[in-house]
């Protein structure tokens, strides 16, 4: 049985997370290739996030600050399976403005 099928509650410390992903579908599509060159308006500044595990995400944020625990990021590609993500700053190597 998986955790999602049980009533069990798990406490997870935020410093142990990379991010919290808000997804459209739990299955996703392994063959989909995200596009980072998509321009969207009204979602904040376009930024690029490099995680400690080597993954890079490009998207938009209204409130990035190193002084906070994390920030929300909306993917550049609106067809991505991720609606948005809460990025944990401690899990990143760099965050900067994207082209």
N, C-alpha and C positions, 0 to 999 in steps of 0.2 A: 504494500500500500504506500502511496506517495503522501507527502505532507499535505498537498492540496486536497486530498480525499479524506483527511482526518480533521478532527476538532482540536488537534494538538497546537499549542502556541509555542513558538520559538522566539527567544529573545536574541537579537543579533546586534552587536555593537557596531555603530556606524563606522568606526575606524577600521573595521574588518572588511568593509565593503569597497568595491570599485565604483559602483554606481547603482542606482535603482532605476530600472527600465520600465516605462509604462508602454506596454505593447498592444498592438491591434489584435494579434492572434498569437496564442501560445505555441503553435506549430511553426509559424514562420515559413520561409521559402529559402532553402539552402542555396538554390541556384540564382537567386536574385543578387544582382550586383548594384550596390548603392552608388549614387552619383553625388559628388560633392560640389559640382560646378553649377548646381541649380541655384538661382537667385530667388529669394522670397522677401516680401516686404512686411513691415509691421511686427516683426518678431525680435527686434533688437539688433545688436551688432553681430556680424558673422565672425565666428571664432573657430580656431582649430585646437583640439585638445589631444595631447599625446600622453597616453597612460604608461605607467611603469611596466606593464606587460607587453608594450610595443604597439598596442592598438591605437589607431588615430580616429577621432570623430570630428566631423565638421558640422557646424550648425549655428544656431542663433541664440543669443542670451541677452536678457535685459539687465542681469544683475551679477555678473562675475566679480568676485572680490576674494583675494587670497586670505583676508582676515576672517572670512566666514568658513563654516564647515564644508560648504559646497554651494552649488548653484544649479539652476535648471537650464537645460539645453534642448532646443527643438531642432531635430535633424534638418540639414539643408535639403535632403531629398524627401519630399512629401510622400513618396511611395514606399519609403522605408517601413519596416514593420514596427519601428519605434515611433510612438506618438511624441514622447519627450523622455528625457532622462534627468535624474538628479545626480550630478557628478560630485563625487567626494574629492575635495582638493588634495587630500593626503595620498590619493591613488594616482596623481598626475605627475608627470615630469615637467610639462610645460603647457601653458595656455596662452594663446596669442591671437591677434587679429588675423583673419584669413582673407585671401584675395578673392 
